[in-house]
């Protein structure tokens, strides 16, 4: 294992931040929606 020292965080960090923002937005949208095409909780 090389560890986390070798990871280029300048490239990875923005992707993680965008992913978190999209997940929070999706969960808020899911909580606010009246009807869904299937169960809310899988």
Biotite code that builds the C-alpha atoms (Angstrom):
import biotite.structure as struc

atoms = struc.array([
    struc.Atom([0.000, 0.000, 0.000], chain_id="A", res_id=1, res_name="UNK", atom_name="CA", element="C"),
    struc.Atom([1.425, 3.340, -1.019], chain_id="A", res_id=2, res_name="UNK", atom_name="CA", element="C"),
    struc.Atom([-0.965, 5.334, 1.133], chain_id="A", res_id=3, res_name="UNK", atom_name="CA", element="C"),
    struc.Atom([-2.683, 8.634, 0.596], chain_id="A", res_id=4, res_name="UNK", atom_name="CA", element="C"),
    struc.Atom([0.552, 10.572, 0.056], chain_id="A", res_id=5, res_name="UNK", atom_name="CA", element="C"),
    struc.Atom([0.739, 9.607, -3.622], chain_id="A", res_id=6, res_name="UNK", atom_name="CA", element="C"),
    struc.Atom([-2.772, 10.771, -4.519], chain_id="A", res_id=7, res_name="UNK", atom_name="CA", element="C"),
    struc.Atom([-2.976, 14.049, -6.415], chain_id="A", res_id=8, res_name="UNK", atom_name="CA", element="C"),
    struc.Atom([-5.544, 15.764, -4.170], chain_id="A", res_id=9, res_name="UNK", atom_name="CA", element="C"),
    struc.Atom([-5.702, 18.837, -6.429], chain_id="A", res_id=10, res_name="UNK", atom_name="CA", element="C"),
    struc.Atom([-7.514, 16.657, -8.972], chain_id="A", res_id=11, res_name="UNK", atom_name="CA", element="C"),
    struc.Atom([-9.526, 14.455, -6.613], chain_id="A", res_id=12, res_name="UNK", atom_name="CA", element="C"),
    struc.Atom([-10.861, 17.022, -4.108], chain_id="A", res_id=13, res_name="UNK", atom_name="CA", element="C"),
    struc.Atom([-13.081, 19.005, -6.535], chain_id="A", res_id=14, res_name="UNK", atom_name="CA", element="C"),
    struc.Atom([-14.652, 15.776, -7.794], chain_id="A", res_id=15, res_name="UNK", atom_name="CA", element="C"),
    struc.Atom([-15.454, 14.705, -4.218], chain_id="A", res_id=16, res_name="UNK", atom_name="CA", element="C"),
    struc.Atom([-16.943, 18.132, -3.410], chain_id="A", res_id=17, res_name="UNK", atom_name="CA", element="C"),
    struc.Atom([-19.120, 18.100, -6.541], chain_id="A", res_id=18, res_name="UNK", atom_name="CA", element="C"),
    struc.Atom([-20.247, 14.551, -5.747], chain_id="A", res_id=19, res_name="UNK", atom_name="CA", element="C"),
    struc.Atom([-21.248, 15.534, -2.198], chain_id="A", res_id=20, res_name="UNK", atom_name="CA", element="C"),
    struc.Atom([-23.194, 18.562, -3.454], chain_id="A", res_id=21, res_name="UNK", atom_name="CA", element="C"),
    struc.Atom([-25.040, 16.402, -5.987], chain_id="A", res_id=22, res_name="UNK", atom_name="CA", element="C"),
    struc.Atom([-25.883, 13.751, -3.369], chain_id="A", res_id=23, res_name="UNK", atom_name="CA", element="C"),
    struc.Atom([-27.253, 16.332, -0.917], chain_id="A", res_id=24, res_name="UNK", atom_name="CA", element="C"),
    struc.Atom([-29.294, 17.961, -3.692], chain_id="A", res_id=25, res_name="UNK", atom_name="CA", element="C"),
    struc.Atom([-30.718, 14.593, -4.734], chain_id="A", res_id=26, res_name="UNK", atom_name="CA", element="C"),
    struc.Atom([-31.655, 13.673, -1.153], chain_id="A", res_id=27, res_name="UNK", atom_name="CA", element="C"),
    struc.Atom([-33.381, 17.027, -0.608], chain_id="A", res_id=28, res_name="UNK", atom_name="CA", element="C"),
    struc.Atom([-35.254, 16.636, -3.896], chain_id="A", res_id=29, res_name="UNK", atom_name="CA", element="C"),
    struc.Atom([-36.274, 13.101, -2.956], chain_id="A", res_id=30, res_name="UNK", atom_name="CA", element="C"),
    struc.Atom([-37.510, 14.203, 0.462], chain_id="A", res_id=31, res_name="UNK", atom_name="CA", element="C"),
    struc.Atom([-39.566, 17.037, -1.049], chain_id="A", res_id=32, res_name="UNK", atom_name="CA", element="C"),
    struc.Atom([-41.151, 15.053, -3.902], chain_id="A", res_id=33, res_name="UNK", atom_name="CA", element="C"),
    struc.Atom([-44.693, 13.825, -3.428], chain_id="A", res_id=34, res_name="UNK", atom_name="CA", element="C"),
    struc.Atom([-44.643, 10.712, -5.563], chain_id="A", res_id=35, res_name="UNK", atom_name="CA", element="C"),
    struc.Atom([-41.777, 8.650, -6.861], chain_id="A", res_id=36, res_name="UNK", atom_name="CA", element="C"),
    struc.Atom([-41.529, 5.941, -9.498], chain_id="A", res_id=37, res_name="UNK", atom_name="CA", element="C"),
    struc.Atom([-40.764, 3.265, -6.949], chain_id="A", res_id=38, res_name="UNK", atom_name="CA", element="C"),
    struc.Atom([-39.792, 3.150, -3.281], chain_id="A", res_id=39, res_name="UNK", atom_name="CA", element="C"),
    struc.Atom([-37.969, 6.069, -1.703], chain_id="A", res_id=40, res_name="UNK", atom_name="CA", element="C"),
    struc.Atom([-35.762, 3.789, 0.399], chain_id="A", res_id=41, res_name="UNK", atom_name="CA", element="C"),
    struc.Atom([-34.075, 0.932, -1.418], chain_id="A", res_id=42, res_name="UNK", atom_name="CA", element="C"),
])
